[in-house]
Amino acid sequence: MEEAEFEEKMDPADERRDSKRKLEYINLLGNVADSEYGMPRRCACGGRMIDEVRVKDEFDTQPGKRFFSCVNYEADGLHYRQPWVCGVQEEIVTLRKRVEEADEVMKSVPMLNKQIESVEAQVKRLSLLLDKLTGDVYNLTVQVAALERVCFD
């Protein structure tokens, strides 16, 4: 017997629920990836990230330290909390890279403008040459028609 015969048929409602669970899981993966670098926007749980300042505790060695924390944060390992300095530093590195890439593009603009001007000049020359050749073809067509009249008359 084939394997397909042994598989249970899934109820359409169960199939939709399963599809929704898979979609939620995929969105969760995006949140995890987002929260691992730079200034996180969402926690792995899907919760919103807030800019938190730690209050002074009795045994706190760094009072006032800032974090990007999930609004649902508990120290249970299921929510994300990133030191503010790390997130901002990573974000600055990313922005600096984007600025350098944009700078490279801007530096190439004058060279591209010269290439565009050169191509435009070539197009103009070729258009003039095409106009001349079109005129020559017309003249030859007229001459051939005249010769045909002379030869066949």
C-alpha positions, 0 to 999 in steps of 0.5 A: 500500500502507498504511504498516502493511504496511511496518512490521516486526512486533516480537518480544514479547521485544524489545517488553518490552525496549524497554518496559523501556528506555523506563520506565528512561528515564522514571525517569531523567528523574524523577531528573534533575528531582529532582536539579536542586532542593533536596536531591537524593535521586537522581543522574541515573544513578539512584545514591544521593546522599551528603553528601560533605565535600571533603578538603584537596587540595594546590590546594584553595581550599575544604577541607572544602566540603560537597556532595551527590554521587552515590555513583558520582561521577566528573568526567565530567559524567554524575553530579550533584554539588551544593554542600551550601549551595545544596541546603540553601538551596533546601530552606529556601525550599521549606519556608518557602513550605509553612509560609506556605501552612499559616499562611494555611490556619490563619488562615482556620480561625476564619472557616470555623468561623463559616461552619459555625456559620451554616450549621448554624443555617440548617439547624436553622431550615429543619428546624423549618420543614420539620417545621411544613410537614409537619404543615400538609400532614398537617392539610390531607390530613385536612381534604380527606379529611373534606370528600370524605367529606361531599361524596360521602356 
